[in-house]
Amino acid sequence: MKAAVIKITILAAAILFPPEPVIGQSFAEEGRAAQQASPQNVGEIPLSQQLEGLQPLPRLAYLHHLMKQGRADADVMFQTAVAFHELGRIDSALHYYDRVIAIDPNNFKSHVNKGVLYDDEGDYASAIKSFATAATLNPDDVLAHSHLAFLLHQNGDHRAAWDHLHSALVIDPAHPQPHFYLAVFFWEAKIFREAMREWETVMDLEPDGFLAVKARDNIVMLQKALESPSPEGDWHPER
């Protein structure tokens, strides 16, 4: 399944062309530049609000404009990374997430989103490392624990997987992501009724979300599998 991405709700001017990663400047130089650049003037509208409602390309154009004006803080880099992330430009997104981390090593959101990208690319070792770092930096982050739990489970480390999934469920029992993965855990253990119940919980918690759509599809397919002459079959749930 497509993992959830942490983003700040992402208005502003619409210049036409997005930036490419600035490779020539090192992360250390970026950090020094960020210390010299004020993230925003007192009373200025937060960047996330300035970008609210814009699609990725206009956001990138505005962010590039800010960079040309000397903005080199973590917020600008993070929003740039998210925009590239949404466009599927993986290398550029990773580049800017790394620039965020060089400026602010405690920015757990960038580690979570790097984990999502690595997971999508099939680089599970790097994804596990990124999610584990995020969970260490922010032990209350539900997504970091949830995604880490799922990857550890797939990697055969079931005890550690359950520890992280349990943490996510305790931190926020009303978050749909850990319930979705718990359903997958139940399905893989052939505890089908409990799997169905957890996917129903996902639908109740987030009726209009993408997880609810996948949960609904999984319930329909699981019901068909259970009613077939060979209940196990070859069906696997959407993840």
C-alpha positions as CSV (number, residue, x, y, z in Angstrom):
1,M,0.0,0.0,0.0
2,K,1.0,3.6,-0.4
3,A,2.4,4.8,2.9
4,A,1.3,8.1,4.4
5,V,3.5,11.1,3.9
6,I,3.9,13.8,6.6
7,K,3.5,17.2,5.1
8,I,2.6,20.7,6.3
9,T,-0.6,21.7,4.5
10,I,0.9,23.2,1.6
11,L,-0.6,30.1,-1.6
12,A,1.6,32.4,-3.1
13,A,2.9,33.6,-6.5
14,A,2.8,31.3,-9.4
15,I,6.1,31.5,-11.3
16,L,6.2,28.9,-14.1
17,F,9.3,26.7,-13.7
18,P,10.3,24.5,-10.7
19,P,13.9,24.4,-9.4
20,E,16.3,21.5,-9.7
21,P,18.4,20.4,-6.7
22,V,21.3,22.8,-6.0
23,I,24.0,20.2,-5.9
24,G,27.0,22.6,-5.7
25,Q,26.4,23.7,-2.1
26,S,27.3,21.3,0.6
27,F,25.0,20.4,3.5
28,A,27.4,22.1,5.9
29,E,27.4,25.3,3.8
30,E,23.6,25.0,3.7
31,G,23.5,24.9,7.5
32,R,25.7,28.0,7.8
33,A,23.5,29.8,5.3
34,A,20.4,28.9,7.2
35,Q,21.9,30.4,10.4
36,Q,22.4,33.7,8.6
37,A,19.0,33.7,6.9
38,S,16.0,34.6,9.1
39,P,13.2,32.0,8.4
40,Q,10.5,34.6,8.4
41,N,10.1,38.1,9.7
42,V,8.0,38.8,12.8
43,G,4.4,38.9,11.8
44,E,5.0,37.2,8.4
45,I,2.5,34.6,7.3
46,P,3.9,31.1,7.9
47,L,5.3,29.5,4.8
48,S,2.8,26.6,5.0
49,Q,-0.1,29.0,4.8
50,Q,1.5,30.9,2.0
51,L,1.7,27.7,0.0
52,E,-1.8,26.4,1.0
53,G,-3.9,25.4,-2.0
54,L,-1.2,25.4,-4.6
55,Q,-0.2,22.4,-6.7
56,P,3.4,21.2,-6.6
57,L,4.7,23.1,-9.6
58,P,3.6,26.5,-8.6
59,R,4.8,25.8,-5.0
60,L,8.2,24.9,-6.4
61,A,8.3,28.1,-8.5
62,Y,7.6,30.2,-5.4
63,L,10.1,28.3,-3.3
64,H,12.7,28.8,-5.9
65,H,11.9,32.5,-5.9
66,L,12.5,32.5,-2.1
67,M,15.8,30.7,-2.4
68,K,17.0,33.2,-5.0
69,Q,16.1,35.9,-2.4
70,G,18.4,34.2,0.1
71,R,15.9,32.0,2.0
72,A,17.8,28.8,3.0
73,D,16.1,27.7,6.1
74,A,14.7,24.2,6.9
75,D,11.1,25.2,6.3
76,V,11.8,26.2,2.6
77,M,13.9,23.0,2.1
78,F,11.1,20.8,3.6
79,Q,8.4,22.3,1.5
80,T,10.6,21.9,-1.6
81,A,11.2,18.3,-0.7
82,V,7.5,17.6,-0.2
83,A,6.6,19.2,-3.6
84,F,9.2,17.0,-5.4
85,H,7.9,14.0,-3.4
86,E,4.3,14.6,-4.6
87,L,5.6,14.9,-8.2
88,G,7.4,11.5,-7.8
89,R,10.8,13.0,-8.4
90,I,12.5,10.8,-5.9
91,D,16.1,11.9,-6.2
92,S,15.2,15.6,-5.8
93,A,12.9,14.9,-2.9
94,L,15.6,12.9,-1.1
95,H,18.1,15.6,-1.8
96,Y,16.0,18.3,-0.2
97,Y,15.0,16.1,2.8
98,D,18.7,15.6,3.4
99,R,19.2,19.4,3.2
100,V,16.5,19.8,5.9
101,I,18.3,17.3,8.1
102,A,21.6,19.0,7.6
103,I,20.0,22.2,8.9
104,D,17.9,20.6,11.6
105,P,19.0,17.0,12.5
106,N,15.9,16.7,14.8
107,N,13.4,17.2,11.9
108,F,11.7,13.8,12.3
109,K,9.2,14.6,9.5
110,S,12.0,14.5,7.0
111,H,13.1,11.1,8.2
112,V,9.6,9.7,8.0
113,N,9.1,11.0,4.5
114,K,12.5,9.6,3.5
115,G,11.3,6.3,4.9
116,V,8.2,6.4,2.7
117,L,10.3,7.1,-0.4
118,Y,12.7,4.3,0.4
119,D,9.8,1.9,1.0
120,D,8.2,2.8,-2.3
121,E,11.5,2.2,-4.0
122,G,11.9,-1.2,-2.3
123,D,15.0,-0.1,-0.3
124,Y,13.6,-1.6,2.9
125,A,16.8,-1.4,4.9
126,S,17.1,2.3,4.4
127,A,13.3,2.7,5.0
128,I,13.7,0.9,8.4
129,K,16.6,3.1,9.3
130,S,14.8,6.3,8.5
131,F,11.6,5.3,10.3
132,A,13.6,4.1,13.4
133,T,15.5,7.4,13.4
134,A,12.1,9.3,13.3
135,A,10.7,7.2,16.1
136,T,13.8,7.9,18.2
137,L,13.6,11.6,17.6
138,N,9.9,11.8,18.3
139,P,8.6,8.7,20.3
140,D,5.1,10.0,19.9
141,D,5.0,9.9,16.1
142,V,2.3,7.4,15.1
143,L,3.4,7.2,11.4
144,A,7.0,6.4,12.2
145,H,6.0,3.6,14.6
146,S,3.3,2.2,12.3
147,H,5.5,2.1,9.1
148,L,8.4,0.7,11.1
149,A,6.2,-2.0,12.6
150,F,5.0,-3.1,9.2
151,L,8.5,-3.3,7.7
152,L,9.9,-5.1,10.7
153,H,7.0,-7.6,10.5
154,Q,7.7,-8.1,6.8
155,N,11.4,-8.6,7.7
156,G,10.5,-11.3,10.2
157,D,11.2,-9.3,13.4
158,H,7.7,-9.9,14.7
159,R,8.4,-9.0,18.4
160,A,9.9,-5.6,17.6
161,A,7.1,-5.1,15.0
162,W,4.4,-5.6,17.6
163,D,6.2,-3.3,20.1
164,H,6.1,-0.5,17.6
165,L,2.6,-1.2,16.5
166,H,1.4,-1.3,20.1
167,S,3.1,2.0,20.7
168,A,1.3,3.6,17.7
169,L,-2.0,2.3,19.0
170,V,-1.4,3.6,22.5
171,I,-0.2,7.0,21.3
172,D,-3.3,7.6,19.1
173,P,-6.0,4.9,19.2
174,A,-8.1,6.9,16.6
175,H,-5.4,7.0,13.9
176,P,-6.3,4.7,11.0
177,Q,-2.7,3.7,10.0
178,P,-1.9,1.3,12.8
179,H,-5.3,-0.3,12.6
180,F,-4.8,-0.9,8.9
181,Y,-1.5,-2.6,9.6
182,L,-2.9,-4.6,12.5
183,A,-5.5,-5.9,10.1
184,V,-2.7,-7.1,7.8
185,F,-1.0,-8.7,10.7
186,F,-4.2,-10.6,11.6
187,W,-4.7,-11.6,8.0
188,E,-1.2,-13.0,7.7
189,A,-1.8,-15.0,11.0
190,K,-5.1,-16.3,9.3
191,I,-7.2,-14.6,12.0
192,F,-9.5,-13.4,9.3
193,R,-12.5,-12.1,11.3
194,E,-10.2,-9.8,13.4
195,A,-8.6,-8.6,10.2
196,M,-12.0,-7.7,8.9
197,R,-12.9,-5.9,12.1
198,E,-9.7,-3.8,12.0
199,W,-10.3,-2.8,8.4
200,E,-13.9,-1.8,9.4
201,T,-12.4,0.3,12.2
202,V,-10.2,2.1,9.6
203,M,-13.3,2.9,7.6
204,D,-15.0,4.2,10.7
205,L,-12.0,6.4,11.6
206,E,-11.3,7.8,8.2
207,P,-14.4,7.3,5.9
208,D,-13.1,9.5,3.1
209,G,-9.4,8.6,3.3
210,F,-7.3,6.5,1.0
211,L,-6.8,3.9,3.7
212,A,-10.6,3.5,4.0
213,V,-10.8,2.8,0.2
214,K,-8.1,0.1,0.5
215,A,-9.7,-1.3,3.7
216,R,-13.1,-1.5,1.9
217,D,-11.5,-3.3,-1.0
218,N,-9.7,-5.7,1.3
219,I,-12.9,-6.6,3.2
220,V,-14.8,-7.3,-0.1
221,M,-12.0,-9.6,-1.3
222,L,-11.6,-11.3,2.1
223,Q,-15.3,-12.0,2.2
224,K,-15.1,-13.6,-1.3
225,A,-12.0,-15.6,-0.3
226,L,-13.8,-16.9,2.9
227,E,-16.8,-17.9,0.9
228,S,-14.8,-19.7,-1.8
229,P,-14.1,-23.5,-1.7
230,S,-10.5,-22.7,-1.0
231,P,-10.5,-19.9,1.5
232,E,-6.7,-19.3,1.5
233,G,-6.4,-18.9,-2.3
234,D,-3.8,-16.6,-3.8
235,W,-5.4,-13.3,-2.7
236,H,-3.3,-10.8,-0.8
237,P,-4.7,-7.6,0.7
238,E,-3.9,-4.1,-0.5
239,R,-1.2,-2.6,1.7
